[in-house]
């Protein structure tokens, strides 16, 4: 039965807004007012144990409810807390991103969450965390998503150190497939990083040899059973069939994603995670803006980090990191990365966006065939483009989710 989420009557709905100004104005430091004490936004999230969604049935017009039971926290971001959440009527488990309405008082904050919801629900790919639905109550906005393993590629690198080329390639194939899907729908993620690449349950079992870092609580949260034997990243040939198995990882967190109206459009908002930010993002409007190439830059950082064990521009000070990014100052440890992989990384980390490879070029690089067990060389699947769905998603009211 189709449904729409109904807003709480006592509170002006956050999500019932058709038109939100897309531009985010930044105040020059010299003109800015004295900085207020930074608020710990995630602490403002007060999520009840029992969460009730009210929605209107499209067919009958009748108001109905769904009830969810909140589980343990899975993580938090700048504004939100992510909880495990279960629908007791079906036993289905979700990851629920919960944002307190008290943090959405400003137009900029409302525009940001609307953009995230509209873009995420328009993405349908085996390697993108699945958007389920969104709704709100008097206190919070809830975004329900597919529940992954609560482990990311950052955890893999932390536990194992640098990966071999075949191990790196197993993940890189899925990353470029997902990013090609996003770019085909004119979506720029803008925050690709190890911590936003979530392992699937099967991908976690493979990476940890069958459960080393996946606690029983993790498996119970996602409804999983016992662990299966795994031999490390890329070791399970069954996971190469992403369509059937869901593969090893999924891209999540669309909080900084944007969509361009045309391939010529450039964005100027300075955003991202320090170790992964492209130089043209740091330049803002003075540098002419940024587009799809920022995701290519981030893929270069990801591949370097997987093969070396640490990000290429990392320092103990964020300003020093930005200085190194602007200067393109990084190096390869002696004897760690072969010349073929270095060539790909250098291309992705080219200072000028126009000099970087396209996603299809990355997919065609020999590195991505490392460890491939297919009868023929691996080739990236052609993105399945549903522009109508994306257009409906990004232009319609969130209440139709």
Secondary structure, DSSP 8 states (H G I E B T S, - for coil): --EEE---TTS--SS--S----------TTT---------GGGG----SEEEEEEEETTT--EEEEEEEEEEEEEE-SSEEEEEEEETTTTEEEEEEEEEGGG--SHHHHHHHHHHHHHHHH---TTB--EEEEEE-SSEEEEEEE---S-BHHHHHHHH-S--HHHHHHHHHHHHHHHHHHHHTTEE-----GGGEEE-HHHHHHHHTTTSS--HHHHHHTT--S-----STT--GGGG-HHHH--SEEE---TT-EE-SSTT--B----S-GGG--HHHHHGGGGT-B-THHHHHHHHHHHHHHHHSS-TT--SSHHHHHHHHHHT-----TTTS-HHHHHHHHHHT-SSGGGS--HHHHHTSGGGGTT--SSS----------HHHHHHHHHS-GGG-
